[in-house]
Amino acid sequence: MTETITAIYRDGVLYPLTNLNLQEHQTVRLQLLESAPVTTSFTLLEQLRASGFVTIATHSLQNAISNEDLEALVKTLPITETPASQTLIEERGEW
């Protein structure tokens, strides 16, 4: 069987963008061909989505917090001269 596929190389591993009809531990031969750069990020994103590497968020912004509610929430936060890192250390206590 001869098949040409597109894959992404990351951290020493090739990730095919399509499903492969291969058995576990099956040996294959690779021929590396330079491909034209992806013209749009949407094209790459669509390929990643189709291969299952990326899922598109389906949540709605209907339940998002309003700017007014966010500002009110921020006003309830204590403001001190102590850096946040020091506050975390103090609240965490000894390890």
Secondary structure, DSSP 8 states (H G I E B T S, - for coil): ------EEEETTEEEESS-----TT-------------S-HHHHHHHHHHHTS-------GGGS--HHHHHHHHHTS---SS-HHHHHHHHH---
